[in-house]
Amino acid sequence: MNSINRRSVLLAGLGVAGAGALAACSSGSGGSPALLSPSGSAVAAAEKKRPSTGRVRNVNLTAAPATLDLGGGTKAKSWAFSGQAPGKEIRLSVGDTLAAGLSNQLPDSTTTSIHWHGLALRSDMDGVPPVTQTAVRAGSTFTYRFITDHPGTYFFHPHVGVQLDRGLYAPLIVEDPKEPLSYDDEWVVVLDDWLDGVTGTPDEAFAELKQGMGGMDMGGSGESSSSSSGGHDMGDMGGMDMGGGSTDGASPSPSASSGGGMSMRFMLMGAESELLGGDAGDVKYPHHLINGRVPADPDVYTGKPGKRVRLRIINAGGDTAYRVALGGHQLTITHTDGFPVRHQQVDALLIGMGERYDVLVTLADGVFPLVAVAEGKDASGMAVVRTGSGGTPRPTVRPKELNGMIMSADRLKAADDVRLESKKADRVHRIELTGGMDKYNWGINGRRFDMNDPAANPLLVKEGERVRLDFVNTTDMWHPMHLHGHTYQLGTGGPRKDTTIVLPKKTVSVFFDADNPGQWMLHCHNAYHGEAGMMALVAYEA
């Protein structure tokens, strides 16, 4: 994902200090329109317009190998910021400038970056090599500097390869100095699916997935699977090695089995969810974590009965949607992806990778499980809310709320003050989601995105336009679609979001105003689908 082609090198001189160096403002071949540079004057002008407090929040982030304690005696060799996952929360106020110095202390030749997920920031600080910056080489540093201009719950993670599925992530909270909500305390809840350093590495998992179902001996007739869908039929598994070997993360993947088929250490079979329209996921995870802890040794929030707590819930996972509920309580949804919605009381919520929800809860007296069921995967993460005496719930507990009123974003409404003004779209882009498990050829509009030539087929917009994106999912799997640098609205009155679930064989239309010039990625936030090619470049015309 971070290789550099000759075109990129030739254009590097137009960037500044590495930012925007590889996506310059130039006419494409064949007379295609010139694109705004991520570090050009239009980007600088947009940054100047953002309201600023003048305060600067300086942080240092060191990406390095770490042995993480996941609780219950489980250790994982991974990569993390300053030795912990999730990394230390960054918290600042609207209008503050974040100056975050990234030091890459990862193994030799490993490049990395930081993407500030959900923030409408300046394009050259978005952290996407090679589009907005050169990747940060091992032993090197890079400082991200930008104004945070909207309150909300965000997080940050790399945008290189499948590093998202390691431990390099942390919450970023932008507080509203005029906070309209009334509550007594906050609890940031980070959900994650985990395999790194336990059953292997994300790179090994991706190498196996890339073989596709069609390249695997499914046993029985001796023919390879012909399914091009995301649905993984358990079927006759006689010719397949299900990978019961080493779990130290050192053995290669995939490998030939004694039966002549492909080893399956990472591919998940038979994960089904009605909420997700069928196939729930590709990847087999040994652990599901809440705030970096396994259910057998959970993170504990201690509070007092009657207190009102704001939960900021972040799904930092690579391949898992979670159904989240707090036993004995109802949740009042107030925000999704940083933007307020009309308050909605629910029993549980469905949260895809990259999505965030803020909810209010009034605490009862006792000990209660906060459960994040890995949707369709027969597994879960758990944390605990303790306001009184009582034993810790069992790790496998399933509160009845999980089967009550379950909310997904498509049923929410934007709060009145953030709803987009009704307006005809100036430009419409059809975003057809294509591909399948057979060849693992996930793409957009039938093309796999090429990081070696990111500006080859851009989705063009002009500053000031109202843009409609029609996500048309032709595949048999769900995809959480994330747009960088902007917040779109679901339909004419739905919530403001930057990441939304698009179910199989469904179409979701979203609207945004092109008010943040530069070059921006649009992609599936399943780490493996995105890396396989389900990405596109949304580029402003010069």
C-alpha positions in Angstrom: 0.0 0.0 0.0 3.0 2.3 0.4 5.1 1.6 -2.7 6.1 4.6 -4.8 6.0 4.7 -8.6 8.0 6.9 -11.0 5.1 9.3 -11.5 4.9 9.9 -7.7 8.6 10.6 -7.5 8.5 13.1 -10.4 5.7 15.0 -8.6 7.3 15.0 -5.2 8.9 18.4 -5.7 5.5 20.0 -5.6 4.8 18.9 -2.0 6.0 20.5 1.2 8.1 18.7 3.9 6.7 15.3 2.8 3.0 16.3 3.1 1.1 16.1 -0.2 4.4 15.2 -1.9 3.0 12.3 -3.9 -0.3 13.7 -5.1 0.5 16.9 -6.9 -1.7 19.4 -8.8 -1.1 18.4 -12.4 -3.1 17.4 -15.5 -3.5 13.7 -15.9 -2.8 11.9 -19.1 -5.2 12.4 -22.0 -6.1 15.9 -20.9 -8.0 14.9 -17.7 -8.7 17.7 -15.3 -6.0 19.1 -13.0 -6.5 18.1 -9.4 -6.0 20.3 -6.3 -2.8 19.4 -4.4 -3.3 18.2 -0.9 -0.8 20.9 0.2 -1.8 23.7 -2.2 -3.0 27.2 -1.6 -6.7 26.2 -1.6 -6.0 23.8 1.3 -4.1 26.5 3.2 -6.9 29.0 2.6 -9.5 26.5 4.0 -7.4 26.0 7.1 -7.2 29.7 7.7 -11.0 29.9 7.7 -11.3 27.4 10.5 -12.1 29.1 13.9 -9.0 28.8 16.1 -8.5 29.2 19.9 -4.8 29.8 19.3 -4.1 26.9 21.8 -1.7 24.2 20.7 -1.9 20.6 22.1 1.5 19.0 21.7 1.7 15.2 21.8 4.4 12.6 21.0 3.4 9.3 19.5 6.0 6.5 19.2 5.0 3.6 17.0 7.1 0.6 18.1 6.9 -3.2 18.8 5.2 -4.0 22.1 4.2 -7.0 24.1 0.6 -6.2 25.2 -1.1 -7.7 28.3 -4.7 -8.4 27.2 -5.6 -9.7 30.6 -6.3 -13.2 31.9 -2.7 -14.2 31.2 -3.0 -13.5 27.5 0.0 -11.7 26.0 0.3 -10.5 22.4 3.4 -9.3 20.5 2.2 -6.4 18.4 2.8 -2.8 17.5 1.4 0.0 19.6 1.8 3.7 20.4 4.0 4.1 23.5 3.5 0.4 24.5 -0.3 0.3 25.1 -3.4 -0.5 23.1 -5.6 1.3 22.8 -3.1 4.1 22.9 -3.4 7.0 25.3 -6.5 9.1 24.6 -5.9 12.6 23.1 -8.5 15.2 24.3 -8.7 18.8 23.2 -11.4 21.5 22.5 -12.9 22.7 19.3 -10.5 25.3 17.6 -7.4 23.9 19.3 -4.5 23.0 17.1 -3.1 19.5 17.4 0.6 19.1 16.9 1.3 15.3 17.0 4.8 14.2 16.4 5.0 10.6 15.1 8.2 8.7 15.7 8.4 5.5 13.7 10.4 2.9 15.7 8.9 -0.1 13.9 11.1 -2.8 12.5 13.5 -2.0 9.6 11.8 -1.0 6.3 8.3 -0.7 7.9 6.7 2.5 7.0 3.6 3.9 8.7 1.4 7.0 9.0 -1.5 8.3 11.1 -5.0 8.9 9.7 -7.2 11.0 11.9 -10.5 9.1 11.4 -13.6 11.2 11.0 -12.0 14.7 11.3 -12.5 17.3 8.6 -8.9 18.5 8.7 -6.5 19.9 6.1 -5.8 17.4 3.3 -2.0 17.2 3.7 -2.4 16.1 7.3 -4.9 13.2 6.5 -2.1 10.6 6.8 -2.7 8.6 3.6 0.5 7.6 1.7 1.1 8.1 -1.1 -1.9 10.4 -1.7 -1.4 13.1 1.0 2.1 12.4 2.3 5.1 10.2 1.9 5.0 7.3 4.3 7.1 7.8 7.4 10.1 5.5 7.2 11.5 3.5 10.1 13.7 5.6 12.2 12.1 8.8 10.9 9.6 11.3 12.4 6.7 13.4 11.0 4.6 16.1 12.7 0.9 16.3 12.0 -0.4 19.8 12.6 -4.1 20.9 12.1 -7.0 22.7 13.7 -9.8 20.6 15.1 -13.0 22.4 14.1 -15.8 20.1 15.1 -16.6 18.4 18.5 -17.0 14.7 18.6 -15.7 11.2 19.2 -12.9 10.2 16.8 -9.9 7.9 16.8 -6.6 7.6 14.9 -4.8 4.7 13.2 -2.3 4.0 10.4 -3.3 4.0 6.8 -0.6 1.7 5.5 -1.3 -1.9 4.5 -3.3 -3.8 7.2 -1.6 -2.0 10.1 -5.1 -1.0 11.2 -5.5 -4.5 12.6 -2.5 -4.2 14.9 -2.4 -2.2 18.1 -1.7 1.2 16.6 -4.9 3.1 17.5 -6.2 5.4 20.2 -9.3 7.6 20.8 -9.3 11.3 20.0 -12.0 13.4 21.7 -12.8 16.9 20.7 -14.8 18.6 23.4 -17.5 21.3 22.8 -16.9 24.3 25.1 -20.7 24.9 24.7 -21.6 21.2 25.4 -25.4 21.0 25.4 -25.7 17.6 27.0 -26.0 17.2 30.7 -24.1 14.3 32.3 -21.9 13.4 35.3 -19.1 11.5 33.8 -17.6 9.9 30.6 -16.4 6.5 29.7 -14.6 5.9 26.4 -15.2 2.4 25.1 -13.0 1.0 22.4 -14.0 -2.3 20.7 -11.5 -4.4 18.8 -11.1 -7.8 17.2 -7.7 -9.3 17.9 -5.4 -11.8 16.3 -2.0 -10.1 16.1 0.7 -12.0 18.0 -1.7 -14.7 19.0 -2.6 -16.7 16.0 -0.4 -14.8 13.5 -0.2 -11.3 12.0 -2.6 -9.3 10.0 -0.2 -9.5 7.0 -0.3 -13.3 7.2 -4.1 -13.2 7.4 -4.3 -10.9 4.4 -1.9 -13.2 2.4 -4.2 -16.2 3.1 -7.4 -14.2 2.3 -5.9 -13.0 -1.0 -5.8 -16.6 -2.2 -9.6 -16.4 -2.4 -12.1 -19.2 -1.9 -11.6 -20.2 -5.6 -8.0 -21.1 -4.9 -8.8 -23.4 -2.0 -9.5 -27.1 -2.2 -12.9 -27.4 -0.6 -12.8 -31.2 -0.6 -15.5 -33.5 -1.9 -15.6 -33.3 -5.7 -12.1 -31.9 -5.8 -13.4 -28.7 -7.5 -12.6 -25.3 -6.0 -15.4 -23.3 -4.6 -17.2 -21.3 -7.3 -18.9 -19.0 -4.9 -18.2 -15.4 -5.8 -20.1 -14.2 -2.8 -19.1 -13.2 0.7 -21.1 -16.2 2.0 -18.7 -18.9 3.3 -20.5 -22.2 2.9 -19.2 -24.7 5.5 -20.1 -27.5 3.1 -17.7 -30.4 2.9 -14.5 -29.3 4.5 -12.7 -32.7 3.9 -9.9 -31.3 1.7 -9.1 -28.3 3.9 -6.5 -28.0 6.7 -8.2 -25.7 9.2 -4.9 -24.6 10.6 -4.5 -26.2 14.0 -0.8 -25.5 14.0 1.5 -22.9 15.6 -0.2 -20.0 17.3 3.0 -18.0 18.0 2.5 -15.8 15.0 5.8 -17.0 13.4 4.6 -19.7 11.0 3.9 -18.6 7.4 0.4 -18.4 5.9 -1.1 -19.9 3.9 0.5 -23.3 3.4 -0.4 -26.4 1.5 -2.2 -29.0 3.6 -1.5 -32.7 3.5 -4.7 -33.1 1.5 -3.5 -30.8 -1.2 -5.8 -27.9 -0.2 -4.9 -24.5 1.2 -4.3 -24.1 5.0 -7.0 -22.0 6.7 -5.6 -20.4 9.8 -7.4 -17.1 9.4 -10.4 -17.5 7.1 -13.7 -17.6 9.0 -16.4 -20.0 7.7 -20.1 -19.8 8.3 -20.4 -16.4 10.0 -24.0 -15.3 9.3 -26.0 -12.4 10.6 -29.5 -11.3 9.7 -28.7 -7.7 10.8 -25.8 -7.6 8.3 -27.7 -9.2 5.5 -25.9 -12.5 5.4 -22.1 -13.1 5.7 -20.8 -11.3 8.8 -17.0 -11.4 8.2 -14.0 -13.0 6.7 -11.5 -13.3 9.5 -11.2 -15.7 12.5 -10.3 -13.8 15.6 -9.2 -15.5 18.9 -10.2 -12.5 21.0 -12.6 -9.6 21.1 -11.5 -6.8 23.3 -13.1 -3.9 25.1 -10.5 -1.3 26.0 -7.7 -3.8 25.3 -9.0 -6.5 27.7 -10.4 -10.0 27.2 -13.8 -10.8 28.8 -12.2 -13.1 31.4 -10.3 -10.1 32.8 -12.4 -7.2 31.8 -12.0 -3.4 32.0 -14.1 -2.1 34.9 -15.9 1.3 35.1 -16.8 2.2 38.7 -19.6 4.7 39.3 -22.5 5.5 41.6 -26.2 4.6 41.2 -28.3 7.4 39.7 -25.3 9.1 37.9 -25.7 9.9 34.2 -22.7 8.7 32.1 -21.8 9.5 28.5 -20.3 6.4 26.8 -18.2 7.2 23.7 -18.1 3.9 21.8 -15.6 3.4 19.0 -15.3 0.3 16.8 -11.6 0.1 16.0 -11.9 -3.5 14.6 -10.6 -4.8 11.3 -13.4 -7.2 10.3 -16.1 -7.2 12.9 -19.4 -5.4 13.5 -20.5 -5.4 17.2 -23.9 -5.5 18.8 -23.5 -3.6 22.0 -25.7 -3.6 25.1 -25.4 -2.8 28.8 -27.2 -5.4 30.9 -30.1 -3.9 33.0 -30.0 -0.6 31.2 -31.3 1.3 28.2 -29.1 3.5 26.0 -30.0 6.9 24.8 -28.2 7.6 21.5 -27.1 11.2 21.2 -24.4 11.2 18.5 -23.0 9.1 15.7 -19.6 9.7 14.1 -19.3 13.0 16.1 -22.6 14.6 15.0 -25.8 14.9 17.1 -28.9 13.0 16.3 -32.5 13.2 17.6 -32.2 11.3 20.8 -33.3 7.7 20.6 -33.7 5.2 23.4 -32.7 1.7 22.5 -31.7 -1.6 24.1 -28.7 -2.3 21.9 -26.9 -0.8 18.9 -25.1 -2.2 15.9 -21.7 -0.6 15.2 -19.5 -1.3 12.1 -15.8 -0.8 11.8 -14.9 2.9 11.9 -18.3 3.9 13.3 -18.6 5.7 16.7 -21.7 6.3 18.8 -22.2 8.4 21.9 -24.9 7.2 24.3 -26.2 8.4 27.7 -27.1 5.9 30.4 -28.4 6.4 34.0 -26.6 3.9 36.2 -28.6 1.4 38.3 -27.3 -0.2 41.5 -25.2 -3.3 41.1 -22.7 -4.9 38.7 -23.6 -5.0 35.0 -21.9 -6.4 31.9 -21.3 -4.2 28.9 -21.3 -6.8 26.1 -20.1 -6.4 22.5 -21.2 -9.4 20.6 -19.1 -10.1 17.5 -22.1 -10.0 15.1 -22.5 -13.4 13.4 -19.3 -14.8 14.8 -20.5 -16.5 18.0 -18.0 -14.6 20.2 -18.0 -11.4 22.3 -16.1 -8.8 24.2 -17.1 -7.7 27.7 -16.4 -4.9 30.1 -18.1 -4.3 33.5 -20.0 -1.4 35.1 -19.8 -1.5 38.9 -21.9 0.7 41.1 -22.5 -1.6 44.0 -21.7 -5.1 45.4 -21.8 -8.3 43.5 -19.7 -10.8 41.5 -18.2 -10.1 38.1 -20.5 -11.5 35.3 -19.4 -14.6 33.4 -17.4 -13.8 30.3 -20.0 -15.5 28.1 -23.0 -13.6 29.5 -25.6 -12.4 27.1 -27.9 -9.7 28.5 -31.5 -9.8 27.3 -31.1 -6.3 25.9 -29.0 -7.7 23.1 -32.3 -9.1 21.6 -34.4 -6.1 22.3 -34.7 -2.8 20.3 -31.5 -2.8 18.2 -30.6 0.4 16.5 -28.6 0.9 13.3 -27.7 4.3 11.8 -30.2 4.1 8.9 -33.1 4.5 11.4 -31.7 7.7 13.1 -32.4 11.3 12.2 -30.0 14.2 12.2 -30.5 16.8 14.9 -32.1 19.9 13.5 -29.0 22.1 13.8 -26.7 19.8 11.7 -29.2 18.6 9.1 -28.0 19.7 5.6 -30.1 22.4 3.9 -32.3 20.8 1.2 -30.6 21.3 -2.2 -30.3 19.6 -5.5 -27.1 17.7 -6.0 -24.7 19.3 -8.4 -22.9 16.1 -9.0 -23.8 12.4 -8.6 -21.3 9.5 -8.4 -22.3 5.9 -8.6 -20.1 3.9 -6.2 -20.7 0.3 -7.1 -19.2 -2.1 -4.6 -17.9 -5.1 -6.4 -15.9 -8.3 -5.9 -16.2 -11.3 -3.7 -14.5 -14.1 -1.7 -13.9 -16.3 -4.7 -11.0 -14.2 -6.1 -10.8 -11.7 -3.2 -11.1 -9.0 -5.8 -12.9 -6.4 -3.8 -13.2 -3.1 -5.7 -15.2 0.0 -6.6 -16.9 0.2 -10.0 -15.2 -3.1 -11.0 -11.7 -1.8 -10.3 -9.2 -2.5 -7.6 -7.6 0.7 -6.4 -3.9 1.0 -7.3 -1.8 2.8 -4.6 1.0 3.0 -7.2 -1.2 5.3 -9.3 -3.9 6.7 -6.9 -5.1 9.5 -9.3 -5.8 7.1 -12.2 -9.6 7.1 -11.9 -10.6 9.9 -9.5 -14.1 10.7 -8.5 -14.1 14.4 -9.3 -15.8 17.2 -7.3 -15.6 21.0 -7.3 -15.4 23.2 -4.2 -18.9 24.5 -3.4 -20.8 21.6 -5.0 -23.5 19.5 -3.3 -22.4 15.9 -4.1 -24.5 12.7 -4.0 -22.8 9.4 -3.6 -24.9 6.3 -4.4 -23.3 3.3 -2.7 -24.6 0.3 -4.8 -23.6 -3.0 -3.1 -23.6 -5.7 -5.8 -21.7 -8.1 -3.5 -23.0 -10.7 -1.1 -21.3 -9.0 1.9 -21.8 -5.8 3.9 -19.3 -3.0 3.7 -18.8 0.0 6.1 -18.0 2.8 3.7 -15.8 5.6 5.0 -15.2 9.0 3.4 -12.2 11.1 4.6 -12.3 14.8 5.3 -16.0 15.2 5.2 -19.3 14.3 6.9 -22.1 13.1 4.7 -25.8 12.8 5.4 -27.7 9.6 5.0 -30.6 10.4 2.6 -32.5 13.7 3.0 -32.8 13.7 6.8 -30.8 10.8 8.2 -27.8 11.2 10.5 -24.5 13.0 9.6 -21.9 10.3 9.2 -18.4 9.6 7.8 -18.8 5.8 7.9 -21.9 3.9 7.1 -22.9 0.2 6.7 -24.1 -0.7 3.2 -25.8 -4.1 3.2 -25.6 -6.7 0.4 -27.7 -6.0 -2.7 -28.8 -2.6 -1.2 -28.2 1.0 -2.3 -27.5 3.8 0.2 -27.4 7.4 -1.0 -25.5 10.0 0.9 -25.0 13.8 0.4 -22.1 16.1 1.3 -21.0 19.6 0.6 -17.6 19.9 -1.1 -16.2 22.3 1.4 -12.8 20.8 2.3 -10.5 21.0 -0.8 -7.8 18.4 -1.4 -7.7 14.7 -2.2 -9.5 12.2 -0.1 -9.9 8.5 0.2 -13.3 6.7 0.0 -13.1 3.1 1.1 -14.5 0.1 2.8 -13.3 0.2 6.5 -13.0 -3.6 6.6 -9.1 -3.5 6.7 -8.8 -6.4 4.4 -11.4 -5.4 1.8 -9.8 -1.9 1.6 -6.3 -3.2 1.2 -7.6 -5.7 -1.5 -8.8 -2.7 -3.5 -12.2 -1.4 -2.3 -11.0 2.2 -2.4 -11.4 5.2 -4.6 -10.0 8.8 -4.6 -12.3 11.7 -4.3 -10.4 14.6 -5.8 -11.2 18.3 -6.1 -10.7 19.8 -9.5 -8.2 22.7 -9.6 
